[in-house]
Amino acid sequence: MPNLTQRSLEKELLDADDIPFDEIALNMQELNTINTLLGGHAISLSGFIQLVKNKKKISVCEIGCGGGDNLMVILKYCQKKGIAVSLIGIDINQECIQFAKTNHKLNDHTQFICSDYSLAQLKEKPDIIFSSLFCHHFSHSDLVKQLQWMQQNSQVGFFINDLQRNWLAYYSIKWLTQIFSKSRLVKNDAPISVARGFHKSEWNTLFELAQIKSVTIHWKWAFRYLIVYNHN
């Protein structure tokens, strides 16, 4: 049994620079299925709804957007509710950006950018910035800077959807992916992601170090935290 008292420092295969596109594509497809079935997309949408409130026009930026599926969930919601939305997805992985552009219909109000999020050139600050299953890829020191960047570069606020470090979550996703997944990336990275996840006390410490107050942190099924910061 792995030691889950502290965050794992083990790197995920997805963080490597030499993963072929077909493996990235399969990984993105399976992650979308996992997020759909286990409620990950619903959690991200919940964070968005808390910040969009009654606005009829909004700009949204996802950092570490992967295949862009979270943004498409938000787009469909906005279309249903009559909200004019512009979307930006940023990811440092060129294959992820290629997958996003290939698999989602783009319009004049949707763009995907291949860049380190902190170096991305944005014409103006988006209203909402968010990340989903992105934070656990970073060290605590890098996360403090990331939280500060999200606060400084959003006009309305930001939200985070990421994993709780938990033994039941670890073994559940390990067994499920070994049985059902066809992706070596998913099989390897899914349990590592949980081991790199967080406890609520760690989030509290990170926000204290970032000097960001008035943050809500709520546990969500299945073994996730939804964190919301509102400038107002």
N, C-alpha and C positions, 0 to 999 in steps of 0.2 A: 504494500500500500504506500503510495507516495506521501510525503510530508506536506500537508496542505496548511500548516500553521503559518507559513510565509509564502509569498508569491514566488513561483518558479522563475528562474532566469533562462530556462531552455528556450531556444529560438524555434519558431515554426518554420516549416519548409516553405510556406508562402512568402516568407520574408527574404528568401534568396533571390538573386538577380538573374538566374539562368533557367527559370521554369518555362517549358515550352507552352505555346498558346493553347494547344488542345487540352493540356492538363489544367491550365488556368480556367478555361471555359467550363470543363466538367466540374471543377471546384466551385465556380460561381453558380452553376446550375443547381448543384446539390445544397449549397448554402442557402439559396433562395427557397428551396423546398423545406429545409430545416426551419428557417425563419417563418415560413408560412404555417407549417404544421404545429410548431411549438410556440407560436405567438410572438416571435421577435418583431415582425412587421407591425403587429397590432400595438406593441409597446412604443415603437418609434412614432406611429401615428398618434398615439395618446399624448406623447410629448409635444408634438406639433400642434395638436388641438389646444393644449393648455396655453400656448404662446400666441397662436393666431387669433383666438377669441372671436370677435365679431368683425375682424378686418375683411375687406373685400378685395384687397390687393396686397400681395406679400412676395418677398424675395427670400429664397431659401438656399443655403449652401451646405452640402455634406462633405466633410473631410474624411478621407479614407473610404471613398464611396464604393470601391470594389466594382461589381457589375452594374451598379446603378439601380438596383431593385427597390431600395428604400425610397428613392426619389420618385420612382414610378408609382408607388403606393400613395405617396403624398399627392402626386399629380392627379391620379384618379379621384381621390377624395375632393380635391379642389374643383375639379371639373363637375363633380356631382353636386357640390355646394355652391357653385357659381362664384368661386374665388379666382381672381386673376393672379396666377402664380408664375414667377420666373425661377428656374432651377439651375444650380451650378453643382456639379460633382467634381471633386478633386481627388486624385489618387496618384501616388508616385510610380505605380506599376503601369507601364505602357500597355501590357497585355490586358490588364483590367479595363483600362480606358478603351482599348480597341473592342473588347467584348461589349462594353456598355453602349458604345456607338453603333455596333452591329446589331445588337439585340433589342434596342429601344428606338421607337420612332422619335426623332428629334424635330423640334420646331425652333422658331426664332427666339423662344424664351427658355430654351434648355441647352446647356452646354456642358461638356465634360473636358476637364483640363488635366493634363499629365504634369504633375509638379509636386514637390514637397509643399504641403499645405501652407507652411509659414513663408514660402517664397512666391506663392501664387500672386499674380498681378490681377487684382480685382478693380473694376472701374469705380465701384462704390461699395460701401459696407452693406452686406446683406442684412435683412431684418433678422433672420433666424439662421444660426449655425448649429449643426448637430453632427454627432458621430454615432455609429452603431457597430459594436464589436471591433473598435479601433483602438481604444485606450489601452487595452491589455497588452498591446504590442510594445508599449513604452515603459521605461524606467520611471520611478517616482519623480526624479529630478526633471526629466523631460516632460512629464505630465503636468507638473506645476506650471511650466512655461506654456504648455498647450492650453490649460485652463485660462490662463491670463490672456492668451491670444484670442481665444473664443470670446471672452468678455470684451476685450478691447475692439474687436472687429465686427461685433454684432450690434444692431441698433435696437432690437426688441429683447433679445435674449438668446440663450442656447440650451440645448438638452443633450444628454448622453444616455445611451442604452448599452449596457455592458454586463458582463458575467459576474455572478457570485461564485466565489471559490468555495466549493462544497463537495464532500466526498460522494454523496449520492449523485450529484450532477456529473462528477468526473466519471464514475463507473457506468452511469446510465448512457452517457453519450459515447463512451468508449465501446460498450457492447452494441449499441444501436448502429454505430457506424461500421463496426466490424462485420455486422450481419448484412446491412442494407446498402452500404456505400460501395461504389465502384471506383472512387477516387482515392489514390494513395495519399494525396494532400489532406483530404478530409479525415481519413482514418488516422493519420499521424497527428494532425494539428488540432482536431476537435478536443481531445482530452487535455492537450497542452494548453489550449486556450483557457479551459476551466482552471487549470493549475496556475495560470498567470492572471486569473481574475482577482476579485477584490472582496474584502469585508467592508461593512459600512463604516467601521471605525477608521479604516484606511482612507476612505473617501473624505471623511471629516477632517483628517489630518492634512490631506492634500489641499483642501479648500482653505484651511487655516494658513498653510504655507503660502498659498497663492493670494491670500488676503482678500478672498471673495466671500461675502456674507449673503444671507437671505437665499440660501439654496435649499431646495427640497430634495430629499433622497428617499425613494420608496422602493421596497422589494416587490418584484413582480414574478409571476409564474412565467416560464419555468426557470428559476434560479437566475434572475436578472435584477439589475438595479436601474430604475429610471430616475435620472437626475435632471432637475429643471432649474434654470436661473433666469429671472426676469429683471430687466433693468428698472422697471417701474416699481 
